[in-house]
Amino acid sequence: MADVIKVPVSFGEVLDKITILEIKSERIKDEAKVKNVRLELDELSATWDEAVKDKAAEIADLRQQLKAVNEELWVIEDDIRDQEAAQDFGPKFIALARAVYVTNDKRAAIKKEVNLALGSRFVEEKSYQDYTARK
């Protein structure tokens, strides 16, 4: 049996995973964990570089935006876990919980832009109601 599974996936999904692994490699302190993260990051980065080649410059700004949004999510998730550990489910917890889906929606929009820019056969779609519309 193979030690990994190879599946067709959109460009946005791969770039999302790469940016998350970059953040992990920068923020995780445990060297054993970092080693595992870097192994996966190196493999995905090589696959990405081969697939995207000369188009990388065209989406450099989107890549930076996606990493920035994932960094926001990292902080939000850390903060919400701190609130959970303290069993504090007040206004800050609620604001953080809401920030998760708002930030994830930004993330999905950027991934979709990446997919469209690179002509991906797969494009992630969401089916959520527009919570930003006022009644």
Sine and cosine of phi, psi and omega as CSV:
sin_phi,cos_phi,sin_psi,cos_psi,sin_omega,cos_omega
0.00,0.00,0.59,-0.81,0.01,-1.00
-0.93,0.37,0.39,-0.92,0.02,-1.00
-1.00,-0.08,-0.02,1.00,0.13,-0.99
-0.58,-0.82,0.29,-0.96,0.08,-1.00
-0.91,-0.41,0.71,-0.71,0.01,-1.00
-0.95,-0.33,0.83,-0.55,-0.05,-1.00
-0.72,-0.69,0.49,-0.87,0.12,-0.99
-0.91,0.41,0.70,-0.71,-0.04,-1.00
-0.49,-0.87,0.45,-0.89,-0.03,-1.00
-0.95,0.33,0.37,-0.93,0.06,-1.00
-0.87,0.49,-0.68,0.74,-0.01,-1.00
-0.87,0.49,-0.64,0.77,0.00,-1.00
-0.91,0.41,-0.67,0.74,0.02,-1.00
-0.92,0.40,-0.70,0.71,0.00,-1.00
-0.90,0.43,-0.60,0.80,0.07,-1.00
-0.86,0.51,-0.74,0.67,0.00,-1.00
-0.88,0.47,-0.67,0.74,0.01,-1.00
-0.88,0.48,-0.72,0.69,-0.03,-1.00
-0.91,0.41,-0.58,0.82,0.06,-1.00
-0.91,0.41,-0.68,0.73,0.04,-1.00
-0.90,0.43,-0.60,0.80,0.08,-1.00
-0.87,0.50,-0.71,0.70,0.01,-1.00
-0.89,0.46,-0.70,0.71,0.03,-1.00
-0.87,0.50,-0.68,0.73,-0.04,-1.00
-0.91,0.41,-0.44,0.90,0.02,-1.00
-1.00,0.09,-0.46,0.89,-0.17,-0.98
-0.94,-0.35,-0.41,0.91,0.01,-1.00
-0.97,0.24,0.69,-0.73,-0.06,-1.00
-0.99,-0.12,-0.46,0.89,-0.03,-1.00
-0.94,0.34,0.91,-0.40,-0.09,-1.00
-0.88,0.48,-0.56,0.83,0.03,-1.00
-0.90,0.43,-0.66,0.75,0.03,-1.00
-0.93,0.37,-0.66,0.75,0.00,-1.00
-0.88,0.47,-0.61,0.79,0.03,-1.00
-0.87,0.50,-0.71,0.70,0.03,-1.00
-0.90,0.44,-0.67,0.74,0.01,-1.00
-0.88,0.48,-0.72,0.70,-0.04,-1.00
-0.92,0.39,-0.57,0.82,0.05,-1.00
-0.86,0.50,-0.76,0.65,0.01,-1.00
-0.92,0.40,-0.67,0.75,0.01,-1.00
-0.87,0.49,-0.70,0.71,0.01,-1.00
-0.88,0.47,-0.69,0.72,0.00,-1.00
-0.89,0.45,-0.75,0.66,-0.02,-1.00
-0.91,0.40,-0.63,0.78,0.01,-1.00
-0.89,0.45,-0.65,0.76,0.04,-1.00
-0.90,0.44,-0.68,0.73,0.04,-1.00
-0.89,0.45,-0.70,0.72,0.02,-1.00
-0.87,0.50,-0.77,0.64,-0.04,-1.00
-0.86,0.51,-0.64,0.77,0.01,-1.00
-0.93,0.38,-0.66,0.75,-0.06,-1.00
-0.96,0.27,-0.60,0.80,-0.13,-0.99
-1.00,-0.05,-0.59,0.81,0.01,-1.00
0.68,0.73,-0.92,-0.38,-0.13,-0.99
-0.98,0.19,0.01,1.00,0.02,-1.00
-1.00,-0.03,-0.15,0.99,-0.08,-1.00
-0.84,0.54,-0.64,0.77,-0.02,-1.00
-0.90,0.43,-0.54,0.84,-0.02,-1.00
-0.90,0.43,-0.47,0.88,-0.06,-1.00
-0.90,-0.43,0.29,0.96,-0.03,-1.00
-0.84,0.55,-0.65,0.76,0.00,-1.00
-0.92,0.40,-0.66,0.75,0.04,-1.00
-0.90,0.44,-0.62,0.78,0.04,-1.00
-0.88,0.48,-0.70,0.71,0.01,-1.00
-0.90,0.44,-0.67,0.75,0.03,-1.00
-0.88,0.47,-0.67,0.74,-0.01,-1.00
-0.91,0.43,-0.67,0.74,0.04,-1.00
-0.90,0.44,-0.66,0.75,0.01,-1.00
-0.88,0.47,-0.67,0.74,0.03,-1.00
-0.91,0.41,-0.65,0.76,0.03,-1.00
-0.92,0.39,-0.53,0.85,0.10,-0.99
-0.92,0.39,-0.63,0.78,0.09,-1.00
-0.86,0.51,-0.72,0.69,0.00,-1.00
-0.88,0.47,-0.61,0.79,0.03,-1.00
-0.84,0.54,-0.74,0.67,-0.02,-1.00
-0.91,0.41,-0.71,0.71,0.01,-1.00
-0.86,0.51,-0.73,0.69,-0.01,-1.00
-0.90,0.44,-0.65,0.76,0.07,-1.00
-0.87,0.49,-0.72,0.69,-0.03,-1.00
-0.91,0.42,-0.66,0.75,-0.01,-1.00
-0.93,0.36,-0.55,0.84,0.07,-1.00
-0.92,0.38,-0.59,0.81,0.08,-1.00
-0.88,0.47,-0.67,0.74,0.03,-1.00
-0.90,0.43,-0.66,0.75,0.04,-1.00
-0.88,0.48,-0.72,0.69,-0.01,-1.00
-0.87,0.49,-0.57,0.82,0.01,-1.00
-1.00,0.10,-0.03,1.00,-0.06,-1.00
0.82,0.57,0.59,0.81,0.01,-1.00
-0.97,-0.26,0.97,-0.23,-0.07,-1.00
-0.94,-0.35,0.56,0.83,-0.02,-1.00
-0.99,0.13,-0.42,-0.91,-0.08,-1.00
-0.85,0.53,-0.61,0.79,0.00,-1.00
-0.91,0.41,-0.68,0.74,0.03,-1.00
-0.87,0.50,-0.71,0.70,-0.01,-1.00
-0.89,0.46,-0.69,0.72,0.02,-1.00
-0.88,0.48,-0.66,0.75,0.02,-1.00
-0.92,0.39,-0.67,0.74,0.02,-1.00
-0.87,0.49,-0.67,0.74,0.04,-1.00
-0.92,0.39,-0.61,0.79,0.00,-1.00
-0.89,0.45,-0.50,0.87,0.02,-1.00
-0.87,0.50,-0.79,0.61,-0.07,-1.00
-0.96,0.26,-0.54,0.84,0.06,-1.00
-0.89,0.45,-0.71,0.71,-0.01,-1.00
-0.94,0.34,-0.61,0.79,0.07,-1.00
-0.90,0.44,-0.55,0.83,0.06,-1.00
-0.92,0.39,-0.62,0.78,0.09,-1.00
-0.88,0.47,-0.68,0.73,0.00,-1.00
-0.87,0.50,-0.73,0.69,0.00,-1.00
-0.88,0.47,-0.63,0.78,0.01,-1.00
-0.90,0.43,-0.65,0.76,0.02,-1.00
-0.92,0.39,-0.69,0.73,0.04,-1.00
-0.86,0.52,-0.65,0.76,0.02,-1.00
-0.90,0.43,-0.65,0.76,0.06,-1.00
-0.87,0.50,-0.67,0.75,0.05,-1.00
-0.87,0.50,-0.75,0.67,-0.02,-1.00
-0.86,0.51,-0.70,0.72,0.00,-1.00
-0.93,0.37,-0.65,0.76,-0.01,-1.00
-0.90,0.44,-0.56,0.83,-0.05,-1.00
-0.99,-0.16,0.05,1.00,0.05,-1.00
0.94,0.34,0.59,0.81,-0.01,-1.00
-0.90,0.45,0.66,-0.75,0.09,-1.00
-0.93,0.37,-0.50,0.86,0.01,-1.00
-0.97,-0.25,0.73,-0.68,0.05,-1.00
-0.73,-0.68,0.84,-0.54,0.00,-1.00
-0.92,0.38,0.72,-0.69,0.05,-1.00
-0.84,-0.54,0.57,-0.82,0.06,-1.00
-0.91,-0.42,0.43,-0.90,-0.03,-1.00
-0.83,-0.56,0.33,0.94,-0.04,-1.00
-0.96,0.29,0.50,-0.86,0.13,-0.99
-0.92,0.40,0.48,-0.88,0.05,-1.00
-0.97,0.26,0.98,-0.22,-0.03,-1.00
-0.99,0.16,-0.12,0.99,-0.02,-1.00
-1.00,0.07,-0.29,0.96,-0.01,-1.00
-0.96,0.29,0.73,-0.68,0.02,-1.00
-1.00,0.04,0.61,-0.79,0.03,-1.00
-1.00,-0.09,0.00,0.00,0.00,0.00
